[in-house]
Amino acid sequence: MREFILIFRNSTNSHDNPSPEQLQERMNWLAGIAAQNKLADKGNRLSASDAKTVKPDMVTDGPYTEIKEFISGYMILKAANIEEAVAFAQANPVLKAGGNVEVRAILRPEEKS
């Protein structure tokens, strides 16, 4: 079993509070993963206002403003392979709201990309 990070992105204001229905749908999705013992870390939402971008020669306020998508949160799940992790991501409610989910394997120190 490997661990994969799911990074949630949205092109609209991803930091608006979800409606009660949207929140319930997200919680049901997460509970389904947890029920299969595939949840390694439920993750958290990420702040858009309390953020800095650090470059070699400067520090700027906030996340990158040049991008058209905002990273709104993440979670870590356990899956047999990337295909299984992608299947979980495809069921995420953020897709209905115009967002997307990046799925990446978390490498152990001895693994190469």
Contacts in CASP RR format, 6 or more apart in sequence:
PFRMAT RR
TARGET T0000
AUTHOR 0000-0000-0000
METHOD contacts of the structure
MODEL  1
MREFILIFRNSTNSHDNPSPEQLQERMNWLAGIAAQNKLADKGNRLSASD
AKTVKPDMVTDGPYTEIKEFISGYMILKAANIEEAVAFAQANPVLKAGGN
VEVRAILRPEEKS
1 78 0 8 1.000
1 79 0 8 1.000
1 80 0 8 1.000
2 78 0 8 1.000
2 79 0 8 1.000
2 80 0 8 1.000
2 81 0 8 1.000
2 105 0 8 1.000
2 106 0 8 1.000
3 40 0 8 1.000
3 76 0 8 1.000
3 77 0 8 1.000
3 78 0 8 1.000
3 105 0 8 1.000
3 106 0 8 1.000
4 76 0 8 1.000
4 77 0 8 1.000
4 78 0 8 1.000
4 79 0 8 1.000
4 82 0 8 1.000
4 85 0 8 1.000
4 103 0 8 1.000
4 104 0 8 1.000
4 105 0 8 1.000
4 106 0 8 1.000
5 74 0 8 1.000
5 75 0 8 1.000
5 76 0 8 1.000
5 103 0 8 1.000
5 104 0 8 1.000
5 106 0 8 1.000
6 74 0 8 1.000
6 75 0 8 1.000
6 76 0 8 1.000
6 77 0 8 1.000
6 85 0 8 1.000
6 88 0 8 1.000
6 89 0 8 1.000
6 92 0 8 1.000
6 101 0 8 1.000
6 102 0 8 1.000
6 103 0 8 1.000
7 71 0 8 1.000
7 73 0 8 1.000
7 74 0 8 1.000
7 101 0 8 1.000
7 102 0 8 1.000
7 103 0 8 1.000
7 104 0 8 1.000
8 14 0 8 1.000
8 71 0 8 1.000
8 72 0 8 1.000
8 73 0 8 1.000
8 74 0 8 1.000
8 75 0 8 1.000
8 92 0 8 1.000
8 94 0 8 1.000
8 99 0 8 1.000
8 101 0 8 1.000
9 69 0 8 1.000
9 70 0 8 1.000
9 71 0 8 1.000
9 72 0 8 1.000
9 94 0 8 1.000
9 99 0 8 1.000
9 100 0 8 1.000
9 101 0 8 1.000
9 102 0 8 1.000
10 69 0 8 1.000
10 70 0 8 1.000
10 72 0 8 1.000
10 94 0 8 1.000
10 97 0 8 1.000
10 98 0 8 1.000
10 99 0 8 1.000
10 100 0 8 1.000
11 68 0 8 1.000
11 69 0 8 1.000
11 70 0 8 1.000
11 98 0 8 1.000
11 99 0 8 1.000
12 97 0 8 1.000
12 98 0 8 1.000
13 70 0 8 1.000
14 48 0 8 1.000
14 70 0 8 1.000
14 71 0 8 1.000
14 72 0 8 1.000
14 99 0 8 1.000
15 45 0 8 1.000
15 47 0 8 1.000
15 48 0 8 1.000
15 70 0 8 1.000
15 72 0 8 1.000
18 26 0 8 1.000
22 93 0 8 1.000
22 97 0 8 1.000
25 93 0 8 1.000
26 93 0 8 1.000
26 94 0 8 1.000
29 91 0 8 1.000
29 92 0 8 1.000
29 93 0 8 1.000
30 39 0 8 1.000
30 42 0 8 1.000
30 75 0 8 1.000
33 39 0 8 1.000
33 77 0 8 1.000
33 88 0 8 1.000
34 42 0 8 1.000
37 78 0 8 1.000
38 77 0 8 1.000
38 78 0 8 1.000
38 79 0 8 1.000
38 88 0 8 1.000
39 75 0 8 1.000
39 76 0 8 1.000
39 77 0 8 1.000
39 78 0 8 1.000
40 76 0 8 1.000
40 77 0 8 1.000
40 78 0 8 1.000
41 75 0 8 1.000
41 76 0 8 1.000
42 75 0 8 1.000
43 73 0 8 1.000
43 74 0 8 1.000
43 75 0 8 1.000
43 76 0 8 1.000
44 73 0 8 1.000
44 74 0 8 1.000
45 72 0 8 1.000
45 73 0 8 1.000
46 71 0 8 1.000
46 72 0 8 1.000
46 73 0 8 1.000
46 74 0 8 1.000
48 62 0 8 1.000
48 63 0 8 1.000
48 70 0 8 1.000
49 62 0 8 1.000
51 61 0 8 1.000
51 62 0 8 1.000
51 63 0 8 1.000
52 59 0 8 1.000
52 60 0 8 1.000
52 61 0 8 1.000
52 62 0 8 1.000
53 59 0 8 1.000
53 60 0 8 1.000
53 61 0 8 1.000
53 62 0 8 1.000
53 63 0 8 1.000
53 64 0 8 1.000
63 70 0 8 1.000
63 71 0 8 1.000
69 99 0 8 1.000
69 100 0 8 1.000
72 94 0 8 1.000
76 106 0 8 1.000
77 85 0 8 1.000
77 88 0 8 1.000
79 85 0 8 1.000
79 88 0 8 1.000
82 103 0 8 1.000
82 105 0 8 1.000
85 103 0 8 1.000
85 105 0 8 1.000
86 103 0 8 1.000
89 101 0 8 1.000
89 103 0 8 1.000
92 101 0 8 1.000
94 100 0 8 1.000
94 101 0 8 1.000
95 101 0 8 1.000
107 113 0 8 1.000
END
